[in-house]
Amino acid sequence: MTTEVYTTEAAFLLNISTGRLRILLQQGRVVGAYKVERLWMIPLNSRGVPEIIPGRRGPEGTWNKAERTGNTFVHVLRKTIDYNRDNETSYPAIAVKVGDKKDYCHALKINGPCQIVYQPHQPNRSQAGGARLWIEVESQHRVERIYFSRGDYGPPPEVKEQRQKFKRKRKEKDQKSSQSKCSRKLQKLKVRH
């Protein structure tokens, strides 16, 4: 089992953003964290999560203080693999999902038993598009994410496209609802006069 992780995996384990974790690191509130060149190495406690020193002011921190209880779902992103092949890029093609939080990586190591699930007629709707094949890992087993040092980072192109499509649909829906509100107001005004 890994005793130290990088910033992205530590943020995932704590269920906070990497930006918030970097602030905690700069404030010296992550127990035992140290820098190796440009990368932070963050040790894990006996529960398998980084230890955070609480602040003196403000509300109590909302980060995860114990091991995760939900199953981990691993999806292989076929469209990203095709995109990488066609464009000679190396975006992460593996999506790791625990609860509502999703992370992308180039490789992973599953420490414990897992199962590969194929449901062609009942897709997993938690993955955009509904995955029909995935790996499921029980909550007590760790999934270590590995990132290639020369890889492309950030969400894969297919995820960016899905997000843009969702934003467009939401914008169109908002425009239609505002137009219908305006037309209802005009009708009310016409009825009054």
Backbone as ProteinMPNN parsed JSONL, in Angstrom:
{"seq_chain_A": "MTTEVYTTEAAFLLNISTGRLRILLQQGRVVGAYKVERLWMIPLNSRGVPEIIPGRRGPEGTWNKAERTGNTFVHVLRKTIDYNRDNETSYPAIAVKVGDKKDYCHALKINGPCQIVYQPHQPNRSQAGGARLWIEVESQHRVERIYFSRGDYGPPPEVKEQRQKFKRKRKEKDQKSSQSKCSRKLQKLKVRH", "coords_chain_A": {"N_chain_A": [[0.837, -1.186, 0.0], [0.53, 2.235, -0.805], [2.252, 4.825, 0.856], [2.607, 7.465, 0.515], [1.323, 10.133, -1.473], [0.642, 12.087, -4.473], [-0.401, 15.51, -5.112], [-2.9, 15.568, -6.59], [-4.113, 13.027, -6.133], [-4.229, 13.082, -3.347], [-5.994, 15.221, -2.92], [-8.255, 14.082, -4.048], [-8.705, 11.94, -2.275], [-9.283, 13.408, 0.024], [-11.537, 14.673, -0.75], [-11.636, 17.305, -1.727], [-10.853, 20.254, -3.696], [-7.94, 20.449, -5.858], [-6.804, 22.949, -5.823], [-7.635, 24.0, -3.318], [-6.278, 22.219, -1.66], [-3.629, 22.888, -2.286], [-3.498, 25.422, -1.141], [-3.748, 24.736, 1.57], [-1.355, 23.302, 1.782], [0.551, 25.334, 1.328], [0.076, 26.844, 3.609], [1.127, 25.198, 5.462], [-0.374, 23.21, 6.695], [-0.744, 20.546, 6.172], [0.074, 17.569, 7.463], [3.359, 16.368, 7.613], [3.908, 16.759, 4.884], [6.017, 17.295, 2.066], [8.232, 18.813, -0.355], [9.418, 17.632, -3.466], [11.497, 18.653, -5.735], [9.357, 20.08, -7.939], [7.076, 18.835, -7.106], [4.639, 17.932, -4.671], [4.892, 15.709, -1.974], [2.772, 13.773, -0.152], [2.104, 12.368, 2.879], [0.159, 9.503, 4.005], [-2.187, 8.824, 6.598], [-2.978, 6.345, 9.175], [-5.568, 5.693, 8.476], [-5.602, 5.941, 5.79], [-5.76, 8.435, 4.539], [-4.638, 11.847, 3.945], [-3.396, 13.811, 6.685], [-4.797, 16.656, 8.112], [-4.17, 19.771, 9.628], [-6.366, 21.471, 11.674], [-7.729, 24.771, 11.079], [-7.418, 27.927, 12.93], [-9.392, 29.818, 12.931], [-12.691, 30.57, 11.641], [-15.09, 28.368, 9.917], [-15.373, 24.792, 10.601], [-13.268, 22.503, 8.838], [-14.248, 20.92, 5.78], [-13.223, 18.663, 4.661], [-12.639, 15.197, 3.818], [-12.326, 12.954, 6.445], [-11.981, 10.317, 6.979], [-11.617, 6.953, 5.664], [-12.955, 6.304, 2.411], [-16.355, 5.267, 1.808], [-17.948, 4.476, -0.296], [-18.255, 2.408, -3.263], [-15.662, 2.106, -5.728], [-15.58, 3.04, -9.097], [-14.271, 2.137, -12.182], [-13.654, 3.312, -15.357], [-12.904, 2.77, -18.756], [-12.024, 4.994, -21.2], [-13.031, 4.916, -24.256], [-13.327, 6.677, -26.467], [-11.421, 8.592, -25.888], [-9.083, 7.119, -26.102], [-9.114, 6.594, -28.869], [-8.96, 9.261, -29.78], [-6.421, 10.025, -28.772], [-4.8, 8.283, -30.271], [-5.318, 9.171, -32.923], [-4.524, 11.85, -32.835], [-2.015, 11.925, -31.778], [-1.662, 12.405, -28.999], [-1.652, 12.217, -25.37], [-3.805, 12.02, -23.466], [-5.341, 11.304, -20.276], [-6.912, 8.157, -20.164], [-8.458, 6.751, -18.463], [-11.1, 6.725, -16.247], [-11.788, 7.317, -12.899], [-14.142, 6.826, -10.508], [-15.582, 7.832, -7.496], [-18.291, 8.014, -5.561], [-19.641, 11.184, -6.12], [-17.399, 12.305, -7.165], [-14.981, 12.526, -9.696], [-12.038, 11.368, -11.266], [-9.209, 11.446, -13.472], [-6.814, 9.304, -15.006], [-3.672, 7.85, -16.152], [-2.877, 5.269, -15.659], [-3.577, 2.63, -13.309], [-3.462, 1.051, -10.083], [-4.888, -1.604, -8.512], [-5.436, -2.451, -5.292], [-6.384, -5.166, -4.108], [-9.33, -7.331, -4.269], [-11.5, -7.146, -7.152], [-14.173, -6.539, -9.507], [-15.061, -7.136, -12.884], [-17.559, -5.701, -14.75], [-20.055, -6.292, -17.111], [-22.733, -4.992, -18.701], [-24.74, -4.962, -21.143], [-27.396, -4.203, -21.657], [-28.25, -2.788, -19.503], [-26.937, -0.096, -18.872], [-24.439, 1.673, -16.923], [-25.464, 4.501, -15.618], [-24.149, 6.466, -14.224], [-21.868, 7.208, -15.455], [-21.135, 9.393, -18.086], [-23.094, 9.019, -20.953], [-23.539, 6.405, -20.353], [-21.962, 3.785, -19.352], [-21.172, 0.492, -20.411], [-19.423, -1.405, -19.733], [-17.334, -1.89, -17.001], [-15.012, -1.601, -14.219], [-15.384, -2.6, -10.938], [-14.644, -1.729, -7.654], [-14.519, -2.639, -4.307], [-15.211, -0.618, -1.387], [-13.306, -0.832, 0.72], [-10.873, -1.311, -0.448], [-7.921, 0.061, -1.852], [-7.364, 2.225, -4.643], [-4.809, 3.034, -6.576], [-3.82, 5.857, -8.348], [-2.039, 6.55, -11.33], [0.023, 8.803, -13.021], [1.365, 9.744, -16.09], [4.526, 11.224, -16.515], [5.081, 12.695, -18.796], [2.65, 13.031, -19.889], [-0.52, 14.326, -21.177], [-2.572, 16.546, -19.367], [-5.543, 17.174, -17.38], [-9.089, 17.141, -18.122], [-10.105, 14.563, -20.427], [-10.539, 14.977, -24.046], [-13.138, 14.067, -24.878], [-14.64, 14.419, -22.585], [-14.508, 17.166, -22.232], [-15.933, 17.933, -24.511], [-18.47, 16.856, -23.904], [-19.112, 18.387, -21.661], [-19.25, 20.957, -22.818], [-21.402, 20.559, -24.585], [-23.435, 20.076, -22.726], [-23.487, 22.569, -21.434], [-24.321, 24.191, -23.588], [-26.894, 23.126, -24.058], [-28.108, 23.735, -21.612], [-27.962, 26.524, -21.714], [-29.596, 27.041, -23.956], [-32.02, 26.072, -22.961], [-32.417, 27.83, -20.81], [-32.683, 30.216, -22.255], [-35.047, 29.687, -23.699], [-36.87, 29.431, -21.586], [-36.756, 32.016, -20.498], [-37.725, 33.452, -22.677], [-40.321, 32.436, -22.841], [-41.323, 33.37, -20.421], [-41.275, 36.124, -20.895], [-43.125, 36.267, -23.011], [-45.46, 35.442, -21.681], [-45.742, 37.549, -19.861], [-46.223, 39.638, -21.647], [-48.663, 38.792, -22.725], [-50.284, 38.983, -20.439], [-50.214, 41.738, -20.058], [-51.529, 42.561, -22.382], [-54.06, 41.485, -21.964], [-54.962, 43.004, -19.803], [-55.253, 45.519, -20.945]], "CA_chain_A": [[0.0, 0.0, 0.0], [1.275, 3.474, -0.899], [2.2, 5.638, 2.074], [2.663, 8.863, 0.085], [0.638, 10.393, -2.738], [0.803, 13.43, -5.02], [-1.471, 16.461, -4.81], [-4.185, 15.219, -7.195], [-4.718, 11.895, -5.432], [-4.532, 13.514, -1.974], [-7.227, 16.013, -2.997], [-9.336, 13.13, -4.308], [-8.953, 11.221, -1.027], [-9.87, 14.348, 0.982], [-12.766, 15.184, -1.363], [-11.535, 18.749, -1.903], [-10.19, 20.577, -4.965], [-6.485, 20.527, -5.768], [-6.496, 24.332, -5.456], [-7.788, 24.125, -1.861], [-5.19, 21.46, -1.05], [-2.399, 23.672, -2.44], [-3.543, 26.482, -0.124], [-3.423, 24.082, 2.838], [0.071, 22.983, 1.733], [1.286, 26.591, 1.508], [-0.102, 27.259, 4.99], [1.803, 24.224, 6.323], [-1.401, 22.514, 7.479], [-0.792, 19.126, 5.813], [1.09, 16.937, 8.306], [4.401, 15.573, 6.971], [4.052, 17.012, 3.445], [7.278, 17.911, 1.663], [8.348, 18.997, -1.793], [10.533, 17.047, -4.203], [11.544, 19.545, -6.885], [8.111, 20.835, -8.057], [5.95, 17.984, -6.701], [4.4, 17.709, -3.251], [4.712, 14.337, -1.51], [1.866, 13.902, 0.984], [1.953, 11.072, 3.546], [-1.178, 9.079, 4.414], [-2.245, 8.33, 7.979], [-3.374, 4.937, 9.303], [-6.874, 5.527, 7.837], [-5.416, 6.01, 4.343], [-5.991, 9.79, 4.035], [-3.698, 12.826, 4.496], [-3.788, 14.437, 7.946], [-4.867, 18.106, 7.984], [-4.25, 20.503, 10.888], [-7.496, 22.413, 11.59], [-7.429, 26.194, 11.214], [-7.804, 28.511, 14.22], [-10.586, 30.656, 12.763], [-13.617, 30.159, 10.591], [-15.823, 27.112, 10.117], [-14.591, 23.56, 10.588], [-12.979, 22.013, 7.495], [-15.211, 19.941, 5.258], [-12.531, 17.584, 3.965], [-12.908, 13.827, 4.237], [-11.411, 12.608, 7.534], [-11.894, 8.855, 7.091], [-11.59, 6.273, 4.373], [-14.211, 6.375, 1.652], [-17.237, 4.126, 2.03], [-18.589, 4.085, -1.552], [-17.454, 1.624, -4.201], [-14.929, 2.828, -6.758], [-15.886, 2.561, -10.447], [-13.203, 2.45, -13.131], [-14.136, 3.257, -16.736], [-11.92, 3.008, -19.809], [-12.642, 5.947, -22.121], [-12.711, 4.47, -25.625], [-13.194, 7.828, -27.364], [-10.139, 9.236, -25.58], [-8.043, 6.263, -26.696], [-9.144, 6.887, -30.304], [-8.481, 10.642, -29.962], [-4.97, 10.002, -28.564], [-4.188, 7.609, -31.418], [-5.456, 9.99, -34.125], [-3.896, 13.17, -32.678], [-0.712, 11.738, -31.137], [-1.67, 12.998, -27.668], [-1.712, 11.175, -24.33], [-4.741, 12.379, -22.399], [-5.7, 10.141, -19.456], [-8.031, 7.416, -20.763], [-9.1, 5.984, -17.41], [-11.876, 7.539, -15.311], [-11.975, 6.667, -11.607], [-15.241, 7.544, -9.88], [-16.004, 7.462, -6.149], [-19.39, 8.933, -5.248], [-19.833, 12.197, -7.161], [-16.092, 12.82, -7.558], [-14.374, 11.765, -10.786], [-10.644, 11.699, -11.508], [-8.722, 10.788, -14.676], [-5.412, 8.929, -14.876], [-3.103, 7.083, -17.251], [-2.794, 3.864, -15.231], [-3.931, 2.5, -11.899], [-3.141, -0.202, -9.428], [-5.973, -1.956, -7.603], [-4.907, -3.245, -4.186], [-7.445, -5.994, -3.556], [-10.218, -7.905, -5.275], [-12.395, -6.267, -7.894], [-14.927, -7.301, -10.498], [-15.331, -6.49, -14.165], [-18.992, -5.827, -14.981], [-20.521, -5.993, -18.465], [-24.189, -4.99, -18.758], [-25.058, -4.296, -22.406], [-28.775, -3.71, -21.693], [-28.468, -1.941, -18.334], [-25.697, 0.664, -18.715], [-24.197, 2.428, -15.697], [-25.789, 5.889, -15.967], [-23.306, 7.421, -13.504], [-20.871, 7.642, -16.431], [-21.79, 10.065, -19.214], [-23.325, 8.116, -22.07], [-23.932, 5.101, -19.84], [-20.965, 2.749, -19.608], [-21.681, -0.872, -20.415], [-18.346, -2.235, -19.197], [-16.549, -1.151, -16.018], [-14.395, -2.356, -13.132], [-15.936, -2.144, -9.668], [-13.766, -2.058, -6.538], [-15.191, -2.387, -3.033], [-14.708, 0.587, -0.719], [-12.166, -1.053, 1.615], [-9.643, -1.521, -1.217], [-7.388, 1.289, -2.441], [-7.052, 2.29, -6.069], [-3.749, 4.032, -6.748], [-3.805, 6.453, -9.678], [-0.688, 6.813, -11.831], [0.007, 9.8, -14.088], [2.628, 9.763, -16.819], [5.17, 12.533, -16.362], [5.027, 13.429, -20.064], [1.285, 12.923, -20.402], [-1.375, 15.502, -21.196], [-3.373, 16.537, -18.158], [-6.857, 17.777, -17.496], [-10.084, 16.188, -18.618], [-9.938, 14.133, -21.818], [-11.341, 15.739, -25.014], [-14.551, 13.662, -24.898], [-15.285, 15.013, -21.408], [-14.654, 18.598, -22.547], [-17.042, 18.041, -25.475], [-19.721, 16.6, -23.186], [-19.388, 19.557, -20.82], [-19.681, 22.046, -23.702], [-22.744, 20.212, -25.06], [-24.335, 20.278, -21.593], [-23.615, 24.026, -21.249], [-25.152, 24.701, -24.679], [-28.281, 22.718, -23.805], [-28.592, 24.513, -20.475], [-28.14, 27.9, -22.186], [-30.799, 27.045, -24.807], [-33.166, 25.885, -22.077], [-32.59, 29.093, -20.09], [-33.199, 31.204, -23.207], [-36.446, 29.352, -23.976], [-37.693, 29.745, -20.414], [-36.859, 33.475, -20.374], [-38.608, 33.9, -23.767], [-41.7, 32.098, -22.489], [-41.71, 34.299, -19.358], [-41.548, 37.414, -21.54], [-44.38, 36.173, -23.776], [-46.549, 35.404, -20.703], [-45.904, 38.916, -19.348], [-46.876, 40.422, -22.724], [-50.071, 38.376, -22.786], [-50.966, 39.563, -19.281], [-50.367, 43.166, -20.325], [-52.554, 42.71, -23.435], [-55.355, 41.176, -21.369], [-55.324, 44.13, -18.94], [-55.623, 46.713, -21.737]], "C_chain_A": [[0.879, 1.246, 0.0], [1.139, 4.264, 0.39], [2.264, 7.123, 1.755], [1.973, 9.002, -1.269], [0.964, 11.805, -3.201], [-0.447, 14.26, -4.736], [-2.828, 16.025, -5.349], [-4.866, 14.079, -6.447], [-5.067, 12.263, -3.992], [-5.822, 14.329, -1.943], [-8.426, 15.106, -3.22], [-9.705, 12.384, -3.03], [-9.646, 12.114, 0.007], [-11.217, 14.894, 0.515], [-12.793, 16.713, -1.382], [-10.84, 19.009, -3.236], [-8.68, 20.616, -4.767], [-6.049, 21.938, -5.384], [-6.58, 24.546, -3.95], [-6.665, 23.384, -1.162], [-3.873, 22.236, -1.15], [-2.346, 24.81, -1.427], [-3.179, 25.898, 1.238], [-1.934, 23.73, 2.905], [0.916, 24.237, 1.965], [1.203, 27.102, 2.938], [0.573, 26.301, 5.965], [0.844, 23.406, 7.165], [-1.555, 21.042, 7.114], [0.386, 18.444, 6.511], [2.051, 16.098, 7.465], [4.611, 15.814, 5.485], [5.397, 17.692, 3.162], [7.348, 17.955, 0.144], [9.587, 18.3, -2.337], [10.529, 17.754, -5.547], [10.228, 20.328, -6.95], [6.891, 20.072, -7.534], [5.856, 17.857, -5.184], [4.234, 16.218, -3.005], [3.92, 14.435, -0.207], [1.679, 12.528, 1.622], [0.5, 10.791, 3.936], [-1.126, 8.561, 5.845], [-2.719, 6.881, 7.994], [-4.733, 4.655, 8.664], [-6.779, 5.647, 6.319], [-5.727, 7.364, 3.729], [-4.942, 10.73, 4.616], [-4.267, 13.464, 5.777], [-3.705, 15.954, 7.79], [-4.972, 18.727, 9.372], [-5.384, 21.514, 10.764], [-7.032, 23.858, 11.752], [-7.91, 26.723, 12.554], [-9.077, 29.328, 14.125], [-11.487, 30.048, 11.709], [-14.284, 28.835, 10.878], [-14.883, 25.906, 10.077], [-14.417, 23.08, 9.154], [-13.957, 20.938, 7.054], [-14.524, 18.775, 4.557], [-12.858, 16.237, 4.597], [-11.878, 13.426, 5.289], [-11.226, 11.1, 7.702], [-11.852, 8.244, 5.697], [-12.958, 6.344, 3.71], [-15.024, 5.112, 1.873], [-17.911, 3.65, 0.745], [-17.666, 3.26, -2.42], [-16.784, 2.543, -5.211], [-15.27, 2.195, -8.102], [-14.792, 3.034, -11.382], [-13.755, 2.257, -14.533], [-12.968, 3.532, -17.681], [-12.617, 3.851, -20.87], [-12.202, 5.653, -23.559], [-12.481, 5.646, -26.571], [-11.868, 8.553, -27.137], [-8.984, 8.43, -26.168], [-7.96, 6.524, -28.201], [-8.586, 8.279, -30.593], [-6.955, 10.69, -29.807], [-4.245, 9.376, -29.748], [-4.187, 8.521, -32.642], [-4.687, 11.308, -34.043], [-2.529, 13.13, -32.004], [-0.617, 12.499, -29.82], [-1.694, 11.872, -26.644], [-2.567, 11.63, -23.16], [-5.057, 11.131, -21.567], [-6.958, 9.472, -20.002], [-8.743, 6.536, -19.741], [-9.809, 6.953, -16.478], [-12.099, 6.717, -14.051], [-13.025, 7.467, -10.859], [-15.563, 6.952, -8.52], [-17.066, 8.466, -5.749], [-19.614, 9.888, -6.408], [-18.523, 12.718, -7.721], [-15.478, 11.919, -8.613], [-12.962, 12.281, -11.029], [-10.197, 10.926, -12.743], [-7.244, 10.458, -14.49], [-4.982, 8.09, -16.084], [-3.044, 5.589, -16.933], [-3.261, 3.81, -13.792], [-3.587, 1.122, -11.401], [-4.235, -0.46, -8.407], [-5.411, -2.896, -6.546], [-6.034, -4.045, -3.536], [-8.341, -6.523, -4.654], [-11.112, -6.859, -5.932], [-13.196, -7.145, -8.859], [-15.111, -6.471, -11.757], [-16.798, -6.768, -14.485], [-19.307, -5.426, -16.421], [-22.038, -6.121, -18.462], [-24.626, -4.252, -20.025], [-26.453, -3.673, -22.436], [-29.146, -2.865, -20.483], [-27.2, -1.143, -18.076], [-25.65, 1.407, -17.38], [-24.373, 3.903, -16.025], [-24.955, 6.906, -15.2], [-22.182, 7.941, -14.401], [-21.613, 8.263, -17.605], [-21.917, 9.091, -20.379], [-23.731, 6.723, -21.632], [-22.954, 4.01, -20.204], [-21.601, 1.376, -19.536], [-20.65, -1.854, -19.865], [-17.536, -1.397, -18.226], [-15.954, -2.119, -15.006], [-14.933, -1.761, -11.844], [-15.049, -2.654, -8.538], [-14.496, -1.718, -5.249], [-14.47, -1.307, -2.253], [-13.475, 0.352, 0.142], [-10.839, -1.232, 0.886], [-9.219, -0.231, -1.916], [-7.152, 1.13, -3.935], [-6.034, 3.411, -6.232], [-3.753, 4.524, -8.182], [-2.371, 6.8, -10.069], [-0.807, 7.756, -13.017], [1.365, 9.786, -14.772], [3.227, 11.152, -16.74], [5.119, 13.35, -17.651], [3.624, 13.402, -20.673], [0.579, 14.265, -20.439], [-2.288, 15.406, -19.983], [-4.684, 17.27, -18.368], [-7.826, 16.753, -18.03], [-9.813, 15.811, -20.064], [-10.848, 14.927, -22.744], [-12.821, 15.36, -25.014], [-15.309, 14.269, -23.717], [-15.502, 16.506, -21.636], [-15.819, 18.812, -23.505], [-18.387, 17.842, -24.789], [-20.108, 17.792, -22.317], [-19.877, 20.732, -21.654], [-21.097, 21.799, -24.21], [-23.773, 20.46, -23.954], [-24.567, 21.771, -21.349], [-24.503, 24.637, -22.331], [-26.62, 24.373, -24.454], [-28.881, 23.531, -22.664], [-28.865, 25.962, -20.89], [-29.392, 28.013, -23.046], [-32.062, 26.926, -23.955], [-33.473, 27.174, -21.314], [-33.178, 30.172, -21.002], [-34.671, 30.948, -23.507], [-37.336, 29.717, -22.798], [-37.828, 31.247, -20.227], [-37.765, 34.05, -21.467], [-40.072, 33.602, -23.419], [-42.208, 32.999, -21.36], [-42.086, 35.654, -19.942], [-42.874, 37.364, -22.291], [-45.584, 36.1, -22.829], [-46.822, 36.79, -20.131], [-46.617, 39.79, -20.378], [-48.348, 40.061, -22.832], [-50.864, 38.96, -21.629], [-51.222, 41.045, -19.499], [-51.473, 43.406, -21.352], [-53.954, 42.46, -22.861], [-55.834, 42.343, -20.521], [-55.819, 45.315, -19.747], [-56.716, 46.401, -22.641]], "O_chain_A": [[1.869, 1.304, 0.729], [0.049, 4.366, 0.952], [2.004, 7.955, 2.624], [2.034, 8.099, -2.104], [1.489, 12.618, -2.44], [-1.426, 13.758, -4.185], [-3.822, 16.106, -4.626], [-6.06, 14.152, -6.157], [-6.086, 11.812, -3.468], [-6.649, 14.152, -1.048], [-9.492, 15.33, -2.648], [-10.887, 12.213, -2.732], [-10.489, 11.647, 0.773], [-11.949, 15.506, 1.294], [-13.815, 17.337, -1.096], [-10.296, 18.086, -3.841], [-8.196, 20.792, -3.648], [-5.041, 22.111, -4.7], [-5.712, 25.191, -3.363], [-6.142, 23.873, -0.16], [-3.086, 22.242, -0.204], [-1.276, 25.132, -0.91], [-2.394, 26.49, 1.979], [-1.318, 23.846, 3.964], [1.889, 24.199, 2.718], [2.144, 27.722, 3.433], [0.592, 26.559, 7.169], [1.213, 22.951, 8.248], [-2.405, 20.355, 7.68], [1.545, 18.708, 6.193], [1.626, 15.23, 6.702], [5.429, 15.127, 4.872], [5.848, 18.549, 3.921], [6.628, 17.239, -0.551], [10.666, 18.368, -1.747], [9.674, 17.495, -6.394], [9.996, 21.175, -6.087], [5.786, 20.614, -7.524], [6.866, 17.694, -4.499], [3.517, 15.539, -3.741], [4.348, 15.104, 0.734], [1.155, 11.617, 0.982], [-0.284, 11.712, 4.166], [-0.147, 7.938, 6.255], [-2.848, 6.258, 6.94], [-5.03, 3.505, 8.339], [-7.782, 5.47, 5.628], [-5.938, 7.451, 2.519], [-4.401, 10.446, 5.684], [-5.48, 13.627, 5.913], [-2.669, 16.482, 7.386], [-5.761, 18.274, 10.201], [-5.375, 22.335, 9.847], [-6.069, 24.136, 12.467], [-8.703, 26.076, 13.239], [-9.77, 29.515, 15.125], [-11.097, 29.135, 10.982], [-14.082, 28.241, 11.937], [-13.757, 25.99, 9.587], [-15.325, 23.234, 8.337], [-14.433, 20.145, 7.866], [-15.198, 17.971, 3.914], [-13.292, 16.153, 5.746], [-10.676, 13.545, 5.048], [-10.39, 10.665, 8.495], [-12.03, 8.931, 4.691], [-13.985, 6.432, 4.382], [-14.477, 4.032, 2.096], [-18.403, 2.523, 0.699], [-16.445, 3.385, -2.335], [-17.285, 3.628, -5.507], [-15.254, 0.972, -8.242], [-14.428, 4.21, -11.373], [-14.261, 1.187, -14.87], [-12.15, 4.417, -17.432], [-13.671, 3.471, -21.38], [-11.14, 6.089, -24.005], [-11.555, 5.623, -27.382], [-11.266, 9.066, -28.079], [-8.018, 9.001, -26.674], [-6.866, 6.661, -28.749], [-7.825, 8.457, -31.544], [-6.27, 11.321, -30.612], [-3.205, 9.872, -30.18], [-3.17, 8.637, -33.326], [-4.246, 11.831, -35.067], [-1.952, 14.173, -31.695], [0.385, 13.16, -29.551], [-1.749, 10.699, -27.013], [-2.122, 11.629, -22.012], [-5.041, 10.02, -22.096], [-7.955, 10.143, -20.271], [-9.541, 5.673, -20.11], [-9.197, 7.895, -15.975], [-12.541, 5.57, -14.115], [-12.832, 8.655, -10.6], [-15.787, 5.749, -8.386], [-16.771, 9.653, -5.611], [-19.76, 9.456, -7.551], [-18.535, 13.503, -8.669], [-15.45, 10.698, -8.457], [-12.722, 13.488, -11.0], [-10.744, 9.862, -13.036], [-6.504, 11.236, -13.889], [-5.799, 7.683, -16.91], [-3.149, 4.751, -17.829], [-3.333, 4.841, -13.124], [-3.44, 0.167, -12.165], [-4.483, 0.372, -7.534], [-4.964, -4.0, -6.858], [-6.576, -3.628, -2.513], [-8.148, -6.212, -5.829], [-11.431, -5.828, -5.341], [-12.927, -8.338, -9.002], [-15.293, -5.255, -11.696], [-17.232, -7.92, -14.491], [-18.888, -4.369, -16.892], [-22.576, -7.208, -18.25], [-24.858, -3.043, -19.984], [-26.675, -2.708, -23.167], [-30.233, -2.289, -20.437], [-26.451, -1.469, -17.155], [-26.683, 1.724, -16.791], [-23.498, 4.496, -16.657], [-25.037, 8.1, -15.489], [-21.612, 8.998, -14.133], [-22.614, 7.715, -18.068], [-20.952, 8.418, -20.742], [-24.217, 5.935, -22.444], [-23.091, 3.373, -21.248], [-22.468, 1.127, -18.698], [-20.977, -3.003, -19.567], [-17.091, -0.305, -18.578], [-16.332, -3.289, -14.938], [-14.937, -0.542, -11.679], [-14.737, -3.843, -8.463], [-15.037, -0.62, -5.115], [-13.269, -1.099, -2.427], [-12.659, 1.263, 0.286], [-9.789, -1.299, 1.525], [-10.044, 0.477, -2.495], [-6.792, 0.057, -4.42], [-6.352, 4.586, -6.049], [-3.699, 3.731, -9.122], [-1.591, 7.28, -9.247], [-1.628, 7.546, -13.909], [2.4, 9.814, -14.106], [2.518, 12.148, -16.882], [5.113, 14.579, -17.597], [3.449, 13.721, -21.849], [1.022, 15.228, -19.812], [-2.726, 14.317, -19.613], [-4.903, 17.904, -19.401], [-7.441, 15.63, -18.355], [-9.344, 16.638, -20.845], [-11.837, 15.499, -22.285], [-13.677, 16.236, -25.138], [-16.49, 14.596, -23.838], [-16.548, 17.05, -21.281], [-16.599, 19.75, -23.344], [-19.339, 18.575, -25.059], [-21.279, 18.163, -22.242], [-20.809, 21.431, -21.256], [-21.906, 22.725, -24.261], [-24.853, 20.991, -24.213], [-25.694, 22.196, -21.092], [-25.338, 25.495, -22.043], [-27.489, 25.226, -24.634], [-30.031, 23.964, -22.743], [-29.861, 26.556, -20.478], [-30.166, 28.958, -22.897], [-33.055, 27.608, -24.209], [-34.632, 27.567, -21.184], [-34.048, 30.941, -20.594], [-35.462, 31.889, -23.565], [-38.43, 30.249, -22.983], [-38.895, 31.721, -19.837], [-38.49, 35.015, -21.227], [-40.954, 34.421, -23.675], [-43.386, 33.355, -21.336], [-43.081, 36.26, -19.544], [-43.663, 38.306, -22.22], [-46.637, 36.649, -23.15], [-47.976, 37.173, -19.936], [-47.497, 40.58, -20.035], [-49.19, 40.94, -23.013], [-52.002, 39.39, -21.817], [-52.294, 41.557, -19.176], [-52.261, 44.341, -21.214], [-54.913, 43.139, -23.229], [-57.029, 42.641, -20.527], [-56.704, 46.044, -19.3], [-57.167, 47.27, -23.387]]}, "name": "protein", "num_of_chains": 1, "seq": "MTTEVYTTEAAFLLNISTGRLRILLQQGRVVGAYKVERLWMIPLNSRGVPEIIPGRRGPEGTWNKAERTGNTFVHVLRKTIDYNRDNETSYPAIAVKVGDKKDYCHALKINGPCQIVYQPHQPNRSQAGGARLWIEVESQHRVERIYFSRGDYGPPPEVKEQRQKFKRKRKEKDQKSSQSKCSRKLQKLKVRH"}
